[in-house]
């Protein structure tokens, strides 16, 4: 008689069934309870990222801020500090999402990958972060188009943030690890800007510079308003909805929210630290910017219990259309701000 046959006789059939059934029941209860919790997890952010807010407050407390009598060296140092905050604002929201767990890469056994609207919010955050970091690295982190790109920012742009969002990492690094490396590279660049010591395994010295003038801010706004950035969520929200499933409606709304969370942090930095370059009271720049911020706040606090697809004279709300209207407001108001700078 084989060993397996002996074990089969020793363990009653009912005991074997319970040995399989009880763990499955416990797993099912955990899955259901956790899933319900994730369904009602936070999807409202009335304020910008706390880390970005603290960086803005620190810079505005600098003696050279809004001080026309400051020395040239102090003014130059202040511009570096402001550029550092802008670079960190681009990755701040992604950093927060990573700390909460990168749900897009989770397997089906984890309820977060099914019940959590954060999956699509995180994908929106990743999209906005990738696009804005690329723009900053190739435009604002250089003195001119012929200057070399910062090595850390280039590595984040080419290697880390281009990584697929759903790679588990069994035989290679996971998506979570790739994006953490990208955020770390941006932080290295930011620390190097203000002369902080950065651990660098490579022997060659890595130079970090920042060059943000009114023309660069205008270019950034123009990029944000282009088909490569704001038209991405607008296209998703404005596509014909007759053939969309309920889950697709939900996906598109929260993807747009994710992109807006990043955009709001960046626009807030521009408004708070570059007021003389981004607004003009006589031409309405300040008012347009305020209206854009109000629309972004509505997007970042948009949290219906269920995303509905009300049509025409339906008694139900059209949540996708409502989010699209907010996004159109953001685009049109920022377009007016960009025109103010150009004039």
N, C-alpha and C positions, 0 to 999 in steps of 0.2 A: 504493500500500500504506500502510495506517495505521500510526501509531507503535506501537500495541499489537501489530499483526501482526508488525512488525519485531522487537520485544522477544520475542515468542513464538518466533521462529525462532532468536534469539540464545541463549536459555536452554533447555537440554535439559529434557525432561519429567521425568527423574529428579531433576534439580536443583531443579525447582519442588516436587516431592513432598517432597524432603528439607527444603526451606526451610519447609514447613508442618509436616512430621512431627516434626522434631527439637525445635522449641520446644514442641510439644504433649507430647512424651515428657518433656522436662525439667520442664515445668509439672506433669505427672502425678506424677513422682518427688518433686518438692518438696511437692506437695499431700499425697501419701501419708505421707511421712516426717514432715511437720509435724503432720498429723492424728494419727498414732500418738503423737507427743510430747504433743499436747494431751489425748489420751485418758487419759494417765497423769500429767497435771499435778496440782499440789497441791490436795487437797480436804480437808485436815486442818489445823485451827487450834486447838491445845491452849491457847493463850493469847489474851488480848484484844488489841486493836490496840495496837502499840507506842507510837503517838502518844498514845493515851488513857492508857496506863500511865504515861508520862512526865509528863503533865499532872497525874495524880492524885498522883504522888510530889512534884511541885513544890508543890502546894497543901498537902499534909500536912506539908511542911517549914516552912510559914508559922508564925511564933511564936504567932499567935492561934488556931491549930487546937487544939481540945480544951483551951483555956486559959480557965478561967472568970474569971480576973483581967484578961483583955484589955480594953482600952478599947472603948467603944461604936463609935468610928470604925473601930478595927481589926477588930471583929467584922463591921461592915457591909461593909468591904472584903473580908473573907474570904468572906462570903456571895456577893458579886459574883464572886469568883474561882471559887467552886464552881459557880455558875450558868453561867459561861463554859465550864467543862469539860464540863458536861452538854450544852450546846448543840453543842459540837464533837464530843462522843461520838456524837451522833445522825448526823452526816454523815461520820464518820471512815472507816467501812467502805466507803461509796460512793466516797469520795475514793480509797481504795486500789484499788477495782475499776476506776475510770476510768483510773488510772495504768497498769493492766494491759491496757487496751484494752476498749472497750465493745462486746463481741462480739455482742449482740443486733442491732446495726445493720449488721453485716458482710454483704457479699454472698456468694452461693453459691460464688464463686471462691476464697474464703478458708476453709480447713479449720476455723478456729476456730468458724465458725457452725454446724458440723455435729458435730464430734467432741468438743467441749469441754462438759463439764458446767457450766462457768462461765456459760453462757448463762442457764440457769434459776436458778443461784445469784445472778447479778447482778440478775435480775428480782425475786427475793425480797428482796435488799438494797434495791433501789429502792422496793419496796412498803413495807417497814418504815420506811425513811428518810422517805418522803413522809408517812406517817401520823404518825410521832412528831414530825417537824418542824412539821407543822400544829398538833398539840396544844401543843407548846412555844410556838409563836409566838402562839397565841390564848389561852393560859392562863398560862404562866409568864413570858412576856416583857412582862407588863402588871401594873399594880397592882390593877386591877379590870376588870370586864367593860365598863365605859364608857370606859376609856382607849383611845387610838388604838393600832393595831398598829405595831410598828417597820417602817419602809418597806422595809428590806432583807429582813427576814424575810417580809414580806408579798409582796414581789416573788418571792422564792424559792418561796413556797407557791403563789401564783396563776399565775406565769408559767413558772418554770424546771422545777420538779419535776413539773408536770402535763403536760409535753411527752411525746409518744409515744416509747416506747423503741426503735423500729425505723426512725426517720427518718434517711435517709442524709445529707441536707444538700447535695444538688446545687443546689437553687434556694432553699433556706432553711437556717437553721442546723441542724446535726445534733443528734441526741439527746445525743451526747457533749458538744458545746458547751453545750447547754442545762443539763445537769446540772453541768458545771464552773462555769457562771455561778451556779447555785443554791448550790453549795458555797462559792463566793467571797462571795456575799451573806451567808451565815451567818458566815463568817469576819470580814466587815466588822462585823457586829453584835457578834461576840465581842470584836473589837479595840476597838470603841467602848466596850464595857462597862468596860474597864480604862483608858480614857483614851488609847489609842493613836491616832495620827493616821491618818485614813482618807481616801483620795482620793475625793472626792464631786463629780461633775460638776454636780449640781444645786445651786442656790443655797441652798435651804432646809436648815436644820440638821436632822440626823436624830438623834433621841434614842434611847438604848438603856438599858433597865432590865431587871432580873430580880427576880422575886418568888417564892421557893420556900419554902413552909412545909409543915408536915406534911399540911395539907389538900390542897395541890397535888400532893404525892407520892401521897397516897391516890387522888386523881382520876386521876393518870397510871397507876397500877397498875390502877385500875378500867377505864380505857380499854384498856390492854394486854390485859386479860382479857375484853374485850367481843367481840361478833360482828364488829366492824369491824377487829379486829387478830388476836388469836391464833386465832380461829375460821376465819380465811382459810386458813392452812396446814392446820389440823386438818380442815377440810372437804375439802380436796384429798386428804389422806391417808386419810380415813375413808370416802370414797365407795366404793360397790360396785365391786370390782375385776375382776369377771368379764368386762367388756367393754373393759377398758383394754388398750392395746397395751403392748409392752415399753418403748417410748420414753416413753409417758405415765407409766409407773411411775417411770422414771428422772427425768423432769421434776419430778414432785411431791416426790420425796425431796429433790432439791437446791434446789428453791424453798423448802422448809421450812428447810433449812440456811441459806440466805441471810438469811431473816427472823430466824433465831435469832442469827446473827452480830451483827446490829445490836442486837438485844434484849440480848444478853449484855454488850456494851459499856455500854449504858445502865444496866442493873441493877447492874453492877460499880461504876459511878460513884455510884449511890445507896447502895450498901452501904458503900463506902469513905469517902465524904465526908459522908453524912448518917446515920451509925449511930444517933444519938439519935432520929431521926425514923422510921426504917424498921424497926428491930429492937427487940425487948423480950425479954430473956433469960427473965424469969419467965413470959412467955406463949408462949414457943417461937418467937418471930420469927426469932431467929438461926439455929436449927436448920432451920427451914423454908426460909430463904433459902439456906443451904448445900446443902440437897437440891436446890433449884431450880437452883443453879449447877452442881452435879454433872450433872444431866440435860442442861443446855444444853451443857456440855463434851462430853458423849457425842454430842450432835447435831452439834456443830462438828467432831468428829473421826470422824464416821461416813463410812467410805470403802470400801464393798464393791467387789470387782473387777467384779462384775456385779450389778445390782439384780434380785433374784429375787422371784417371786410365789407362794411356797409356800402351799398351802391346807390347812386342817384338819390331817389327819394326814400331810401330805406330808413327805418326807424333806428337802425343800428349805426354805431360810429364807424367811420372809415379811418382807423388808426394809422394805416400806412400813408394815406393821403395827408393826414394831419402832420405826420413827421416830415413828409415831403415839403409841405408848406413852410415849416420851420426852417428846413434846409435852404429853400429858395430865398427866404428872408435873410439868412446868414450870407448867402452868396451875393445878393443884390446890395446889401449894406456894406459888405467888405469891398465890393466893386466900387462903390462910391468913395470909400476911404482911399483905395488905391488911386482913383482919379484925382482926389485931393492932393495926394503926395506928388503925383505927376505934374499937376499944375503949379 
